[in-house]
Amino acid sequence: MRLRRSITSPPTAEAVNATPLIDVVMCLIVFFLIVGKLSSENGPLVRLPKTGVGQDEQSAALMIVTVTKAMAETPKVGWGTYGVVVHADGLPLDNAKSLESAVRGKLAVNAAASVQVRADKELLWANVEPVLRAAGNGGAKSVRLATERLP
């Protein structure tokens, strides 16, 4: 008895199951969206001062204000007069009034919000103090300086 061999044709586009491939691509998209959001959320990177004391931030509603040293070409108006560049929740601010209004806006959304100031360790107190004062004038009940914990 002779057996017949069937001739199989290569799979066509209709026969390829792309569902697992789509699942993998969707997982990659979600991963990169989350990582991108986490990395860009806090504004510019700063080198924080180190300390062996302090406590971890427990506030659920947190406004992060980042203070970095201004470049030489920064105009000497607004924050530039203090030699700093200020970002609130990743957005650059021009002067103390804009920081005060940003704090008021955050407090309007969540009255229990606190402000965390992340200042570069190279800055002098005279450079950071106007930022703290502006946050307080904006109505923040809790303004904290962020530090890096020593190992």
N, C-alpha and C positions, 0 to 999 in steps of 0.2 A: 504494500500500500504506500502510495506516495503522499508525502506531506506537502502541503502548499505553504510557501513562505509569503507572508503579506509584505508588501513594500510600504514602508512608512515614510511619509513625507516629513520634512522638518516642520517644527511647530510654527504656526502662524501667530500673528499679533493677537488674534482672538483667543488662542489657546494658552498664552503665557499668563500665569497668575501673578499679578503685580501687587496684590494686597500686602504681602509681607514687606515689600520694598517701600510702599507708601507708608506703612507703619513706622519703619525705621527712619524715613525722611521726616515724618511728623515729630518723632521723638527728638531728632537732631535740631529741628527748628525751635521746639519748645526749650530745649537745653540752651541754645545760643541766645534766645530772647531773655531768659532768666539771668544768664551770666552777664549779658550786656546791660541789663537793668541794674544789677547789683554793682557792677564796676563803675557805672557812670552816675550813680545816685548821690554820692557824697561830694562831688565837686573835685577840685584838683587835689593831688596827693601832697601831703605835708609830712615833715619829719617831726613827730611829737616829742615833747620832753619826756624823759623817763623818770619813774618814781616807784617806790616800793610800797606806798600807802595809797588809800583811796578805795572806792567801791565801784562796781559795775553799774552802768546806767540801767535803770529798771523801768523807765518811762516808755509807755507804748507809743505815745505821740511825741515825736522828737523832731526839732528843727535843727539841722546841722549848719553852722556858720563856719566857713573855712577862711582863715586869714593867712595869706602868704606875702612874702616880700615882693615889693613892686620892682619891676625892671627899670633900668635907667631911663628909657624913653617914655615912661608913664607920665602923663601930665600931672602937674602939681595942683590939681583941683580935687575936691571931694576927698576920697580916701588917699589919693596920691600925696596930699599934704603930710600925711602920717607915714608915708613910705610903704603902704600896704595895698593889697588887692583883696577885696572881700567878696565871697560867694555865699549865698544862702540857699540851701537845698540844691546846689549845683548851678544856680543862676547868678551871674555877676551883678553886683550892686555898685552904683556910682558914688553914693554918699550916705551919711548917717540917716537922713530923712527916709531914704529908700529902704534901709534896714528896719527902721522903726515901723514903716507901713507893712513890710513883709512879716514882721513879728505880729502886728495887729491882725493881719489877714490869717495867719496860722492860728492865733488865739480865737478868732471868730469861728473857725471851723471846729476847733477843739480847745475848750477853755483850760484843760489840764495839760496842755502842751508845755514842754520845757525846751530850753535852748542850750545846745551843746556847742561850745566854741572850740574849734580845732585850729590852734595857732602854731606856726612853725617855731621850732625851738631856738632858731637864730634871732627871732624878733625880741626887741626890748619891751618892757612893760609899757612904756610910753606909746608904743605902736599898737598894742592890743587893748589898752584901757578905753579908748574912744569907742571901740566896737562893743565892749561890755556895757558901757554907759548907754549906747544907742539901743541895745537889746533891752536894757532895763527901762529906758524911756518909752519903748514900744509896748510895755505892759507885761513883759515876761516876769513871772513870779520866781522862776528857777533858771538861773544862768550858770552853767558849769563849764569848767575848763577840762578838756580831754587830755589825757596823758597816756603814755605807753607803760604797761606794767613791767617791771624788771623781773627776769626769770628767777 
